[in-house]
């Protein structure tokens, strides 16, 4: 059969499940840092916050979300996905309404907590876990489609949000977000998750084993060196990406750029992220997720250090493009690597801890860098340290990937 025709048939015949995953990641945009940070100036003005205090509040809410995700993420293994998705969607819409109506700082904390838990965390986790479990032979391509939601959201939502704020105000914009989440995403996911995926043709479905020919439990994974070897790299893209988006108002003030000018750089992020997830999908299907391990941090490290090279606003697009490319690699890797190593039976629980840790990194990133900004160390200078971290980990992961390939190839009798 013609490979192109076979590939098209794959996308067409699996459109229902690919769309479900994509909508989950796209819907998560309303709880992602790039969207919340568009309202940073309004929040700071309303409550009298500095970069450091706003970052600390954001960190506290996000850390609480990370703790909740350790338990909440396990429901992806035990609860019907349709039911879980609807619970998450309703909670997500409710906290958007809270954000629109809040007046006290404690309510802002609860609203950010809800956005991070239901948005950044749970709905994204449901989509990525379902996709990794539904697909095996073409898991990379399937995860590439699912990961498109991140890039699409980052491409279109900032401009829409800026326009909505100008037309209906920031509170009205959050009410619009609640309606879109509940009606559009809720309605679509209710329909798409109504039927689970079954094996089709040469595409394997159902549960698949991981290293040593078995399904790992979360305690078994946590006792093994491989889980902790992956953690520093898995946390890094979330840390740096969150810092870049969270402190865009600081960058705007330092560079003399308007947020409207900076919004023009988001398409560069989205296009590079979309290109990266498709490239990563091909690499994963052809060589396995571990082939990405020594590579995925390098574009992010390059992007953050480029911020100091120019005061012209076009450099912001280059920075976002590099970070987007690395983030695209990262999202594809995170979707596939846990299933590849540990199997799919307990994927929700195993992946939930990793997602929780990533949320943790998005919490400490704004807090640490925000306090350093308050101390007079601009983000440009902090970027040098981040770049060196990415480079060092990439070198280490050449050897880690080699050991993990040997673990996966080892017979089931080995321990």
C-alpha positions in Angstrom: 0.0 0.0 0.0 1.1 3.6 -0.7 2.7 4.9 2.5 1.0 8.3 2.1 -2.4 6.7 1.6 -1.9 4.4 4.6 -1.0 7.4 6.7 -4.1 9.3 5.5 -6.2 6.3 6.3 -4.8 6.3 9.8 -5.7 9.9 10.4 -9.2 9.5 8.9 -10.1 6.3 10.6 -8.9 7.5 14.0 -10.2 11.1 13.7 -12.5 10.7 16.7 -9.8 9.8 19.1 -7.2 12.1 17.7 -9.7 15.0 17.9 -10.4 14.1 21.6 -6.8 14.3 22.5 -6.2 17.5 20.6 -9.3 19.2 22.2 -8.0 18.3 25.6 -4.7 20.0 25.1 -6.2 23.0 23.3 -8.7 23.4 26.1 -5.9 23.4 28.6 -4.8 26.7 27.2 -7.1 28.7 29.5 -5.1 27.3 32.4 -1.7 27.7 31.0 0.8 30.4 32.0 0.8 32.1 28.7 -2.9 32.9 29.0 -3.0 33.8 32.7 0.0 36.0 32.3 -1.9 38.2 29.8 -3.9 39.4 32.9 -0.9 39.9 35.1 -1.0 43.7 35.1 -4.7 43.8 36.0 -4.1 41.4 38.9 -1.1 43.3 40.1 -2.9 46.7 39.9 -6.1 45.3 41.6 -4.2 43.8 44.6 -1.1 46.0 44.7 1.4 43.1 43.8 5.0 43.3 42.6 6.6 40.9 40.2 7.9 38.9 43.2 4.7 38.8 45.2 2.6 38.0 42.2 5.1 35.2 41.3 4.9 33.9 44.8 1.1 33.8 44.9 1.2 32.0 41.5 3.8 29.6 42.8 1.8 28.8 45.9 -1.4 28.1 43.9 0.5 26.0 41.4 2.3 24.0 44.0 -1.0 23.2 45.7 -2.3 22.1 42.3 0.8 19.9 41.8 0.0 18.1 45.1 -3.6 17.5 44.1 -2.5 16.1 40.7 -0.7 13.2 42.3 -4.0 11.8 43.5 -6.3 13.3 40.8 -4.2 12.0 37.9 -4.8 8.4 39.0 -8.4 8.6 38.1 -7.3 8.3 34.4 -6.7 4.6 35.2 -9.8 3.9 37.1 -12.6 6.2 36.0 -14.3 6.2 32.5 -12.6 8.9 30.5 -15.9 10.5 29.5 -17.0 10.9 33.1 -13.6 12.2 34.2 -13.5 14.7 31.3 -16.9 16.1 32.2 -16.0 16.5 35.9 -12.8 18.4 34.9 -14.6 20.6 32.4 -17.3 21.6 34.9 -14.6 22.5 37.5 -12.6 24.3 34.9 -15.5 26.5 33.8 -16.4 27.2 37.5 -13.0 28.6 38.4 -13.1 30.8 35.3 -16.3 32.3 36.7 -14.5 32.8 40.0 -11.6 34.6 38.3 -14.1 36.9 36.6 -15.9 37.8 39.8 -13.2 37.8 42.4 -12.2 40.9 44.5 -10.1 39.5 47.3 -6.6 38.1 47.1 -7.7 34.7 48.6 -10.2 34.4 45.8 -7.4 35.1 43.2 -5.4 32.3 44.8 -8.2 29.9 44.6 -8.9 30.9 41.0 -5.3 30.4 39.9 -5.2 27.1 41.8 -8.3 25.9 40.0 -7.0 27.0 36.6 -3.7 25.2 37.1 -5.3 22.0 38.5 -8.2 21.6 36.0 -6.6 23.4 33.1 -2.9 22.9 32.9 -3.0 19.7 34.8 -6.0 17.4 34.6 -7.6 18.1 31.2 -4.2 17.9 29.5 -3.4 14.7 31.5 -6.6 13.1 30.4 -5.9 13.8 26.7 -2.2 12.7 26.7 -2.8 9.6 28.8 -5.7 8.5 26.6 -3.7 8.9 23.4 -0.7 7.1 24.7 -2.9 4.2 25.8 -5.0 4.1 22.7 -2.1 3.9 20.2 1.1 1.9 20.1 2.5 1.3 16.6 1.9 5.0 15.6 1.9 6.5 19.1 4.3 9.2 18.0 2.1 10.4 15.2 -1.0 10.2 17.5 0.7 12.2 20.2 1.9 14.8 17.6 -1.8 15.4 16.7 -2.7 15.6 20.4 0.1 18.0 21.1 -1.0 20.3 18.4 -3.6 21.7 20.8 -0.8 23.4 22.8 0.6 25.2 19.8 -2.8 26.1 18.4 -3.8 27.7 21.7 -0.6 29.6 22.0 -1.0 30.8 18.4 -4.6 32.1 18.5 -5.6 32.8 22.1 -3.3 35.7 23.0 -4.6 37.9 20.2 -8.2 36.9 20.9 -7.7 37.6 24.6 -6.1 41.0 24.0 -9.0 41.9 21.7 -11.6 40.6 24.2 -10.1 42.6 27.1 -10.3 45.7 25.0 -14.0 45.0 24.1 -15.5 43.5 27.3 -12.8 44.0 29.9 -10.7 41.4 31.7 -13.6 40.1 33.8 -15.8 39.7 30.8 -13.0 37.8 29.0 -12.9 35.3 31.8 -16.7 34.8 31.6 -16.3 34.2 27.9 -13.7 31.6 28.6 -16.0 29.8 31.0 -18.7 29.7 28.4 -16.4 28.3 25.7 -14.9 25.7 28.0 -18.3 24.5 29.2 -20.3 24.6 25.9 -17.8 24.1 23.2 -15.2 21.8 24.8 -17.6 20.1 27.1 -20.0 19.3 24.4 -17.4 18.1 22.0 -15.6 15.9 24.5 -18.9 14.4 25.7 -19.4 13.1 22.2 -15.8 12.1 21.4 -15.2 10.2 24.6 -18.5 8.2 24.2 -16.6 5.4 22.5 -13.2 3.9 23.5 -10.7 3.0 20.8 -10.4 -0.6 19.6 -7.6 -2.2 17.6 -7.9 -1.5 13.9 -5.9 -3.4 11.2 -2.2 -3.4 11.8 -2.5 -0.7 14.5 -2.2 -2.3 17.9 -4.6 -1.1 20.6 -5.2 -2.1 24.2 -2.6 -2.4 26.9 1.1 -2.7 26.0 4.0 -3.7 28.2 7.1 -1.7 29.0 10.7 -2.5 29.9 11.4 -6.1 30.9 8.1 -7.2 29.2 5.8 -6.1 32.0 3.5 -3.4 33.3 5.2 -1.3 36.0 3.3 0.0 39.0 4.0 3.5 40.2 5.8 2.3 43.4 8.0 0.1 41.1 8.8 3.0 38.8 9.6 5.2 41.8 12.1 2.7 43.2 13.9 2.4 39.9 16.8 4.8 38.9 15.2 5.5 35.4 12.3 7.5 36.8 14.5 9.9 38.7 17.1 10.2 35.9 14.4 11.5 33.6 13.0 14.0 36.1 15.4 17.0 35.8 15.0 17.1 32.0 11.3 16.6 32.1 10.9 19.6 34.5 13.2 21.9 32.6 11.0 22.9 29.6 8.0 23.6 31.9 10.3 25.7 34.1 11.8 27.8 31.3 8.7 28.1 29.2 6.6 29.3 32.2 9.3 31.8 33.1 9.3 33.3 29.6 5.6 33.7 29.4 5.0 34.7 33.0 7.5 37.5 32.9 6.5 38.9 29.5 5.3 42.1 31.2 8.7 42.5 32.9 10.4 41.9 29.5 8.1 44.4 28.0 9.1 47.1 30.5 12.8 46.3 30.3 12.9 46.3 26.5 10.4 49.1 25.9 8.1 46.8 23.9 4.3 46.9 24.0 2.4 43.7 24.8 0.6 44.1 21.4 4.0 44.1 19.6 5.1 41.0 21.6 1.8 39.2 20.8 3.0 39.1 17.2 5.7 36.6 18.4 3.2 34.0 19.5 2.6 32.6 16.0 6.4 31.9 15.8 6.1 29.8 19.0 3.1 28.0 17.7 4.4 27.2 14.3 7.7 26.0 15.6 5.9 23.9 18.3 3.6 22.4 15.6 6.6 21.6 13.4 8.5 20.1 16.3 5.7 17.7 17.4 5.4 16.3 13.9 9.1 15.8 13.6 9.2 14.3 17.0 6.3 12.0 16.1 8.2 10.6 13.2 11.4 10.1 15.3 9.4 8.4 18.0 7.7 6.0 15.6 11.0 5.2 13.8 13.5 5.2 16.6 11.6 5.4 19.9 11.1 8.3 22.4 14.6 7.9 23.8 16.1 9.2 20.6 14.7 12.7 21.6 16.2 12.6 25.1 19.6 14.2 24.3 18.0 16.8 21.9 14.9 18.3 23.3 16.4 20.7 25.7 18.9 22.4 23.3 16.4 24.7 21.5 14.9 25.9 24.8 18.4 26.7 26.2 19.2 28.6 22.9 16.0 30.5 23.0 16.3 31.8 26.6 19.9 33.0 26.1 19.0 34.8 22.8 16.8 37.3 24.8 19.9 39.3 25.7 21.3 39.6 22.1 19.0 42.4 20.9 16.6 45.1 22.0 14.6 45.0 18.7 11.2 43.4 19.2 11.8 40.8 16.5 14.1 38.9 18.8 11.1 38.1 20.9 9.7 36.1 18.0 13.0 34.2 17.7 13.1 33.5 21.4 9.6 32.1 21.3 10.3 30.1 18.2 13.2 28.3 19.8 11.3 27.8 23.1 8.3 26.5 21.1 10.4 24.1 19.1 11.9 22.6 22.3 8.5 22.5 23.9 7.1 20.6 21.0 9.8 18.0 21.3 9.1 17.9 25.1 5.4 17.4 24.8 5.9 14.5 22.4 8.6 13.0 24.5 6.5 13.3 27.7 3.5 11.6 26.0 5.5 8.6 24.8 8.4 7.9 27.1 6.5 6.7 30.1 4.5 4.2 28.1 7.6 3.1 26.4 9.4 2.3 29.6 6.7 1.4 32.0 3.8 0.1 29.9 0.2 1.4 29.7 -1.8 -0.4 32.4 -0.8 2.1 35.2 0.1 4.9 32.9 -2.3 7.4 34.5 -0.7 7.0 37.9 2.9 6.9 36.7 2.4 9.9 34.4 0.4 11.8 37.0 3.4 12.1 39.3 5.5 13.4 36.3 2.7 15.9 35.4 2.6 17.0 39.1 6.3 17.5 39.1 6.1 19.6 35.9 3.4 21.7 37.5 5.7 22.1 40.5 8.4 23.4 38.2 6.0 25.9 36.7 5.3 27.1 40.2 8.9 27.6 41.4 10.0 29.1 38.1 8.0 32.4 38.4 8.7 32.6 42.1 12.5 32.1 41.9 13.0 34.3 38.8 10.5 36.9 40.1 12.4 37.3 43.4 15.7 37.6 41.5 14.1 40.3 39.3 13.1 42.1 42.5 16.8 41.8 43.6 17.9 43.6 40.4 18.9 40.6 38.3 17.0 40.9 35.0 15.7 37.8 33.2 18.3 38.2 30.5 21.1 37.4 32.9 19.2 34.6 34.5 18.9 33.1 31.0 22.6 32.3 30.9 22.3 29.9 33.8 19.3 28.2 32.2 21.2 27.7 29.0 24.1 26.1 30.7 21.7 23.8 32.6 20.1 22.7 29.4 23.4 22.0 27.7 24.8 20.0 30.6 21.7 17.8 30.9 21.7 17.2 27.1 25.2 15.7 27.4 24.2 13.6 30.4 21.2 12.3 28.5 23.3 10.8 25.8 24.4 8.2 28.3 21.1 7.9 30.1 19.3 7.1 26.8 21.8 4.4 26.1 21.1 2.7 29.5 17.4 3.0 29.1 17.5 1.4 25.6 19.3 -1.5 27.2 16.7 -1.8 29.9 13.8 -1.8 27.4 15.6 -4.5 25.3 16.4 -6.7 28.3 14.5 -10.0 28.6 11.7 -10.2 31.1 13.7 -12.4 33.4 16.2 -9.6 34.2 15.7 -7.2 37.0 
